[in-house]
Structure formats: structure tokens, C-alpha cells
């Protein structure tokens, strides 16, 4: 076997989460009252923009969660030997970015190192100059004369490849819509770009065009240059930024899964039962809020690190040790971040239990668990969903802050926080190394912005105070001539 599959703790949880999402989508599609809010989300332009960008991040994260250990050629035929390093399918796809490491810092699109070194030219006299990079611009015989032309050719090739890929995707989408609604391809294409569909496919296609162009440009340019430069040990910064996506997604999603059981169970119990149960739960989350969160997280993470360091025999690779620390960080973040949602659910439950239909159920002797599961929980799920989506971006930023202060993920794990922490010292250099921080900022900013746009659309769709807009099927016909512009 050319590789040995490796399933980390977080890989199991990511797989379980994807399966749960698939089951939820299948269940929601079969119930019109559950599908209606999501159809309102699908009609939101900003929500679809955020969802499209998030989908790209999720694809990168999933590809980076399929881990394995490659087989070494030195092993015996009957007894294969596998490398200690754990790679992922994403590492294979972006193999050149990972493998082409330079000696040290190099600026974006540079052909020489960022600092001067002692060189010995052919004449034998030692001079201090900027040495050529091993990979960046190595294909250029005369960088000063050939650089501009080579970059221009790569940009043109990237733009053409991105446009071609986008046209294929757009044609597939229109063909799918035409087949689904019994229209011809030309009619579907015009309906999409005229905004005659409930789902704003034109906006989605524009976002896909931008992403396709950026991906094609990065692919074309990274074949000969380091687009975002290299760090202190010569690693490609673009590769580090892409590898940080999985860590951010794991922190944002798994922490939420840890938080939900505490928040839902305790919040509903406090509001529904009241009395001593309410007092006890309020005391617990008030006390927890009184403890500085960073200190509590730091103490828990450091204790886990001591456990990992004293038991090296439990971990075959360093990736497994780093993954366990990441999982524990998600757990401790979830344990310390459930209080705000618990308060919201307690207040909503206090209001719901005074309604007539719940009091009638109690008067008829319906058991409390059934009242909670059939009447209370479905009516507070909009708060849970809105809080979960809006909490995601805050958790991604929390990881960056915690890693910056040294109590986040393992230093060997690539994340936005570790990139920012390493860039702190690089910014103090002379000349300043700015590209590591810039790359981490751009990728994290886009992720958080997309999550916030999607969260706003979900909040508007699930807020019960807003009027229901209904859900209409795809329209491939022009709007009526007498329709007032701007009216719903």
C-alpha cells in the first residue's frame, strides 16, 4: 500500500459533522415549514455571497482533513515502512508550494533573498549581495530583463484559465436549471442574468468568477514565484495561509458543538423549571463569567500540554499530539462560551412557558420532557441557529488571539494565530517583513466577513418578528409588466 491512512481526532468529528449536515439537509427538504426560512436565506444576495465563499473554505478544510503517512522506499518488500510526517490530500494537491522551500525570507514575487549574504563569484573575491532564490524566479536567466514579461504571460494564462473554468461552471448551472424547470438553455441563461430567479444566481456566478480568477492567477504565478513570499525558514506563505483554513474551521465548528449541549439543556431547564434549578444554573454561569476567560483557557491548555509531554508513547506522530491539543482547546473554549446563549434561551423559555398551549399541555398532564421537546425546543431553535452562526467568526478570531499569547494551538500546527505570532517578531526587523501578517490578515478577514454576511442572512430569515415572505419556485418568465418596482 503506497500510504497508511491516518484519522486524527478532529478528522472523526469533521466527518461526523458533515454526515449530520447531510442528514439535516435531507430532513429539512422534506418539511416545508423547516425549508421556508432556508429558502429566504437562499434569496438573500449577501447571504449567498457569504455562503459561496464559505463553501470554498470548507472544501479546502475537508481536503486538508484526509490524512495519511506516505510509504518510504527504504522499507523491505514484505514489511513496508511509512514516514513519520503526516500529510493530507490537500498537501498532495499543492505539493509544489509545500516542497519548494527557500533558505529564509524572500519578498512576494522576489527572485533574490531578502537579506544580503557573503557570496563568492567566479573570480574568487568575496562580496555581500542578495543571492538568487532556489525556486522563486529560478527559471529566469536574466531576472531584471525577463521578470515583467514572464509575470505578464502568467497573468494572461491565469485569467484565461479562470474564465474558461467559470464558463464551464456557469453552463452546467444553466443546464441544470433548464432541465429542472423544462426550459431551454438560452432561456435559463437570460433568466439568471436578468434576476428572474428566486435564488440570485447572477450574484453567485459573479463571486465564483472572482474566486476562479484569483485561484487561477495564484496557480499560474506560484508555478514560478512565491506569491506571498516566504517566512523565516523559507516556507511559502501562501501555503501556510491555506493550511491555516482547516484550523480556523475546526475551532469555529467543533467549539460550537461542545457549547450547544450546555447552553440548550441548562438554558431551557432554568427557564422552564425555575425555582432552585434556575438559581443554581444562574449561579454556575455567573461564577464562570467572573473568571477571566484567558486565564482559565491558559491553565487548562497548559495542563493538557503537560499530560501530552509526559506520555509520548501514546502518540505515534507529532501531528497526533498537536491535534489532541487542538481538540482540547475546542473543548475548553466551548465550556467557557456557552453562558451567553444560555441566558438567551432562559429568557425565551420564561416567556414561552406562560403561553396558553404550553399551560394547556401541563394541565392535561403531559410529561415535562415531552413538553420541552415538542413545544419549547422547536420555538427556541431560531435563537440557537442564529447564535451558532454568529459565534463562528468570534471563535476564529479567538484562536488567533490565544495563539498570539501562546496558549492556543500547538506551535507546530499551522494556524492564523501562529502566523500572526511569528509575524510579530518579523515586523520588528529592518527591513520589515510584512507579508506574513498581510497574508494571514487577508485570509482570516475574508473568512470572518463571509461568516458574518451569512450570519446576517440567517438572522433575518429565522427572526420570528419579521414577516414570512414565503417560498416560491424558480421563475423563468419575466416579471409582470404592471408590477410596481420594489414591491414584494
C-alpha positions in Angstrom: 0.0 0.0 0.0 1.6 3.3 -1.0 0.3 5.1 2.1 -1.1 4.5 5.5 -4.4 6.2 6.3 -4.3 8.3 9.5 -7.5 9.5 11.1 -7.0 12.2 13.7 -9.4 13.0 16.5 -10.7 16.1 14.7 -11.0 14.2 11.4 -13.5 11.9 13.1 -15.5 14.9 14.3 -15.4 16.7 11.0 -16.7 13.5 9.2 -19.5 13.2 11.8 -20.4 16.9 11.4 -20.6 16.6 7.6 -22.8 13.5 7.9 -25.0 15.3 10.4 -25.3 18.3 8.0 -26.2 15.9 5.1 -28.9 14.2 7.2 -30.3 17.6 8.3 -30.5 18.9 4.7 -32.3 15.7 3.7 -34.8 16.1 6.6 -35.4 19.8 6.1 -36.1 19.3 2.4 -39.0 17.0 3.3 -40.7 19.5 5.6 -41.9 22.7 4.1 -42.2 24.7 7.3 -38.5 23.9 8.0 -37.4 24.7 4.5 -39.1 28.1 4.2 -36.5 30.0 6.4 -33.7 28.5 4.4 -35.4 29.5 1.2 -35.4 33.0 2.5 -31.7 32.7 3.1 -31.2 31.5 -0.4 -33.0 34.6 -1.8 -30.6 36.9 0.1 -27.8 38.2 -2.1 -25.4 38.9 0.8 -26.2 35.5 2.3 -25.4 33.7 -0.9 -22.2 35.7 -1.3 -21.1 34.6 2.2 -22.2 31.0 1.6 -20.3 30.8 -1.7 -17.0 32.0 -0.1 -17.6 29.7 3.0 -18.1 26.8 0.6 -14.6 27.3 -0.9 -13.1 27.5 2.6 -14.9 24.3 3.6 -13.6 22.4 0.5 -10.1 23.4 1.5 -10.6 22.3 5.1 -12.1 19.0 4.1 -9.3 18.2 1.7 -6.8 19.1 4.5 -8.6 16.6 6.8 -7.9 13.5 4.7 -4.6 12.5 6.3 -2.1 9.7 5.5 1.5 8.7 6.0 3.4 8.1 2.8 5.4 4.9 2.3 9.1 5.1 2.3 11.1 3.4 -0.5 13.7 2.2 2.1 11.3 -0.4 3.5 11.5 -4.1 2.9 9.1 -5.7 0.3 7.2 -7.6 3.0 7.5 -5.0 5.7 6.6 -1.5 4.5 7.9 1.5 6.4 5.9 4.7 6.5 7.1 8.2 7.1 6.6 9.9 10.4 5.3 13.0 8.8 1.5 13.1 8.4 0.3 14.6 5.1 -3.1 15.4 3.7 -4.8 15.2 0.3 -4.5 19.0 0.2 -0.7 18.7 0.7 -0.6 16.5 -2.4 -2.7 18.9 -4.5 -0.5 21.9 -3.6 2.7 19.8 -3.4 5.0 22.3 -5.1 4.0 25.0 -2.6 4.9 22.7 0.3 8.1 21.3 -1.2 9.8 24.4 -2.7 11.2 25.9 0.5 13.9 28.6 0.3 16.7 29.3 2.7 15.0 32.2 4.6 12.9 35.3 3.9 12.0 36.4 0.4 9.5 39.1 -0.6 6.5 38.4 -2.7 7.5 37.7 -6.4 11.1 38.2 -5.4 13.9 36.4 -7.3 16.5 37.0 -4.6 16.7 36.6 -0.8 15.6 39.5 1.4 18.9 39.9 3.2 22.5 40.1 1.9 24.9 37.3 2.3 28.6 36.8 1.7 29.0 35.4 -1.9 32.0 34.2 -3.8 31.6 34.9 -7.5 33.6 33.1 -10.2 36.5 35.5 -9.7 37.1 34.3 -6.2 36.6 37.7 -4.5 34.1 37.6 -1.7 31.2 40.2 -1.9 28.0 40.8 0.0 24.9 40.7 -2.2 21.4 39.3 -2.4 21.7 35.6 -3.5 19.3 34.1 -6.1 16.4 32.0 -4.8 16.4 28.3 -5.3 12.9 28.2 -6.7 11.4 31.7 -7.0 12.3 33.0 -10.4 14.9 30.3 -10.9 13.6 29.8 -14.5 14.7 33.3 -15.5 18.2 33.7 -16.9 18.1 37.5 -16.5 15.5 38.4 -13.9 15.7 42.2 -14.4 15.0 41.9 -18.1 12.6 38.9 -18.2 10.6 39.4 -15.0 7.9 41.7 -16.3 7.3 39.7 -19.4 7.2 36.4 -17.6 4.7 37.7 -15.0 2.5 39.2 -17.7 2.4 35.9 -19.6 1.4 34.0 -16.4 -1.3 36.6 -15.6 -2.8 36.2 -19.1 -2.7 32.4 -18.8 -4.3 32.5 -15.4 -7.1 34.9 -16.4 -7.8 32.8 -19.5 -7.9 29.5 -17.4 -10.1 31.1 -14.7 -12.5 32.5 -17.3 -12.7 29.1 -19.1 -13.4 27.3 -15.8 -16.0 29.8 -14.9 -17.8 29.4 -18.3 -17.9 25.7 -17.8 -19.5 26.0 -14.3 -21.9 28.7 -15.5 -23.0 26.5 -18.4 -23.5 23.5 -16.1 -25.6 25.6 -13.7 -27.8 26.9 -16.5 -28.2 23.4 -18.0 -29.3 22.1 -14.6 -31.8 24.9 -14.1 -33.2 24.4 -17.7 -33.6 20.7 -17.2 -35.2 21.1 -13.8 -37.8 23.6 -15.0 -38.4 22.5 -18.5 -36.9 25.5 -20.3 -34.2 25.7 -23.0 -30.6 26.7 -22.1 -30.8 30.2 -23.6 -33.9 30.9 -21.6 -32.3 29.8 -18.4 -29.2 31.8 -19.1 -31.2 35.0 -19.7 -33.3 34.3 -16.6 -30.2 34.0 -14.4 -28.7 37.3 -15.5 -31.9 39.2 -15.5 -32.6 38.3 -11.9 -35.8 36.3 -12.7 -34.9 33.5 -10.4 -35.6 33.5 -6.6 -32.0 32.4 -5.9 -29.7 35.2 -7.0 -27.6 33.0 -9.2 -26.1 36.0 -11.0 -24.5 37.2 -7.8 -23.3 33.7 -7.1 -21.7 33.5 -10.5 -20.0 36.8 -10.1 -18.5 35.7 -6.8 -17.4 32.4 -8.4 -15.9 34.3 -11.3 -13.8 36.4 -8.9 -12.7 33.3 -6.9 -11.9 31.4 -10.1 -9.8 34.2 -11.4 -7.9 34.5 -8.0 -7.3 30.8 -7.9 -6.2 30.6 -11.5 -3.8 33.6 -11.0 -2.4 32.1 -7.8 -1.8 28.8 -9.6 -0.2 30.3 -12.6 2.1 32.7 -10.6 3.0 30.2 -7.9 4.5 27.9 -10.5 7.4 30.3 -10.8 7.3 32.6 -7.8 6.3 32.9 -4.2 3.1 34.9 -4.4 3.2 35.9 -0.7 6.9 35.4 -0.2 8.5 33.1 2.3 8.9 33.1 6.1 12.0 32.8 8.3 12.6 29.1 7.4 11.8 29.5 3.8 8.2 28.1 3.7 5.8 29.5 1.2 3.5 31.9 3.0 0.6 31.2 0.6 0.9 27.5 1.6 0.8 28.5 5.3 -2.2 30.7 4.8 -4.1 27.9 3.0 -3.2 25.3 5.7 -4.5 27.7 8.4 -8.0 27.4 6.9 -8.6 24.0 8.5 -7.6 25.1 11.9 -9.9 28.1 11.8 -12.8 26.0 10.6 -12.2 23.3 13.3 -12.1 25.9 16.0 -15.3 27.6 14.8 -17.3 24.4 14.3 -16.2 21.9 16.9 -16.3 24.5 19.7 -19.9 25.2 18.8 -20.7 21.5 19.0 -19.2 21.4 22.5 -21.1 24.6 23.6 -24.6 23.7 22.4 -25.4 20.9 24.8 -24.6 23.0 27.8 -26.4 26.1 26.5 -29.5 24.3 25.4 -30.0 22.0 28.3 -29.2 24.4 31.1 -30.9 27.4 29.5 -34.2 25.6 28.9 -34.1 23.9 32.3 -33.5 27.2 34.1 -36.4 29.0 32.3 -38.8 26.1 32.4 -38.5 24.7 35.9 -37.5 27.9 37.7 -37.0 27.7 41.5 -33.8 26.2 42.8 -32.9 24.9 39.4 -32.9 28.4 37.9 -31.0 29.8 40.9 -28.3 27.0 40.6 -27.8 27.4 36.9 -27.6 31.2 37.2 -25.1 30.8 39.9 -23.0 28.5 37.7 -22.8 30.7 34.7 -22.4 33.9 36.8 -19.5 32.3 38.6 -18.0 31.1 35.3 -18.3 34.6 33.8 -16.5 36.1 36.8 -13.3 34.1 36.0 -11.1 35.8 33.3 -11.5 33.6 30.3 -8.0 33.8 29.0 -6.6 32.7 32.4 -9.0 29.8 32.6 -8.2 28.7 29.0 -4.4 29.1 29.6 -4.5 27.0 32.7 -6.5 24.2 31.0 -4.3 24.2 27.9 -1.1 24.1 29.8 -2.3 21.2 31.9 -3.1 19.3 28.8 0.3 20.1 27.4 1.9 18.6 30.5 -0.1 15.5 30.0 0.9 15.2 26.4 4.6 15.8 27.1 4.8 13.2 29.9 3.1 10.5 27.8 4.9 10.5 24.4 4.3 6.7 24.0 0.6 7.5 23.4 1.3 9.4 20.1 2.9 7.9 17.1 3.4 11.3 15.3 3.7 14.9 16.3 0.6 15.6 14.3 -1.5 13.5 16.7 -0.1 15.4 19.7 -0.9 18.7 18.1 -4.4 17.5 17.1 -5.2 16.4 20.6 -4.2 19.9 21.9 -6.4 21.4 19.2 -9.3 19.2 20.2 -8.9 20.1 23.9 -8.7 23.8 23.0 -12.1 23.4 21.3 -13.5 21.7 24.4 -12.3 24.4 26.8 -13.5 27.2 24.5 -16.9 25.5 24.3 -17.1 25.1 28.1 -16.3 28.7 28.7 -18.5 30.2 25.9 -22.0 28.7 26.5 -23.1 31.3 29.0 -24.4 34.0 26.7 -26.6 31.6 24.7 -27.8 30.0 27.9 -29.0 33.4 29.1 -30.9 34.0 25.9 -32.6 30.6 26.0 -33.5 31.1 29.6 -35.3 34.4 28.9 -37.1 33.0 25.8 -38.2 29.9 27.8 -39.6 32.0 30.6 -41.8 33.8 28.0 -42.8 30.6 26.2 -43.9 28.6 29.3 -46.6 31.3 30.0 -48.3 30.8 26.7 -51.7 29.1 26.6 -50.8 26.0 24.6 -48.0 25.1 27.0 -50.1 25.7 30.1 -52.8 23.5 28.5 -50.3 20.7 27.9 -49.2 20.9 31.5 -52.8 20.9 32.7 -53.5 17.7 30.7 -50.6 16.0 32.5 -48.2 15.9 29.5 -44.7 14.9 30.9 -42.2 17.7 31.2 -39.7 16.1 28.8 -42.4 15.9 26.1 -43.4 19.5 26.6 -39.8 20.6 26.3 -39.1 18.5 23.2 -42.4 19.2 21.4 -43.1 22.8 22.3 -40.2 24.6 23.9 -37.2 23.4 21.9 -38.7 23.9 18.4 -39.6 27.5 19.4 -36.1 28.4 20.6 -34.2 26.8 17.7 -34.1 30.1 15.8 -32.1 31.6 18.6 -29.8 28.7 18.7 -29.2 28.7 15.0 -28.6 32.5 14.9 -26.2 32.4 17.8 -24.3 29.5 16.4 -23.7 31.1 13.0 -22.8 34.5 14.6 -20.5 32.9 17.1 -18.4 31.2 14.4 -16.5 34.3 13.4 -15.8 35.2 17.1 -14.3 31.8 17.7 -12.0 32.1 14.7 -10.7 35.4 16.0 -10.4 33.9 19.5 -8.0 31.3 18.2 -5.8 34.0 16.6 -5.7 35.9 19.9 -5.0 32.8 22.0 -2.2 31.6 19.7 -0.7 35.1 19.7 -0.4 35.0 23.6 1.0 31.4 23.4 -1.9 29.4 24.8 -3.7 28.5 21.5 -2.9 25.6 19.2 0.4 23.7 19.3 3.3 25.8 17.9 3.9 23.1 15.3 0.4 23.4 13.9 -0.2 26.0 11.2 -2.9 28.5 12.0 -3.7 32.1 11.6 -2.8 32.7 15.2 0.7 31.1 14.9 1.3 33.1 11.6 0.4 36.3 13.4 2.5 35.4 16.4 5.5 34.7 14.2 4.9 37.9 12.3 5.1 39.9 15.5 8.9 39.5 15.5 9.2 39.8 11.8 7.6 43.3 11.9 10.4 44.5 14.1 13.1 43.5 11.6 15.0 46.1 9.5 14.0 45.9 6.7 10.5 44.9 7.9 9.0 41.6 6.9 5.3 42.5 6.3 3.9 39.8 4.0 3.3 37.0 6.6 1.0 39.2 8.6 -0.7 40.5 5.5 -1.5 37.1 4.1 -2.9 35.9 7.5 -5.0 39.1 7.7 -6.4 38.7 4.2 -7.4 35.1 4.5 -8.8 35.5 8.0 -10.6 38.7 7.1 -12.4 37.1 4.1 -13.4 34.1 6.2 -14.8 36.2 9.0 -16.5 38.6 6.6 -18.2 35.7 4.7 -19.3 34.2 8.0 -20.8 37.5 9.1 -22.6 38.0 5.8 -24.1 34.6 6.1 -25.0 35.1 9.7 -26.9 38.3 8.9 -28.9 36.5 6.3 -29.7 33.6 8.7 -30.7 36.1 11.4 -33.1 37.9 9.1 -34.6 34.7 7.8 -35.2 33.0 11.2 -36.2 36.0 13.2 -39.9 35.4 14.1 -40.6 39.1 14.3 -40.1 39.5 10.6 -43.0 38.8 8.3 -42.9 35.5 6.4 -42.0 36.0 2.8 -43.0 32.5 1.6 -41.0 30.4 -0.8 -41.8 30.4 -4.5 -40.2 28.1 -7.1 -37.8 29.2 -9.7 -39.3 31.6 -12.2 -38.0 31.5 -15.7 -40.6 34.1 -17.0 -40.2 37.8 -17.0 -41.9 39.8 -14.2 -45.4 41.1 -15.0 -45.4 44.4 -16.8 -47.7 46.0 -14.2 -45.6 45.1 -11.2 -44.6 48.0 -9.1 -40.8 48.2 -8.8 -39.5 47.5 -5.4 -42.8 45.9 -4.2 -42.7 42.4 -2.7 
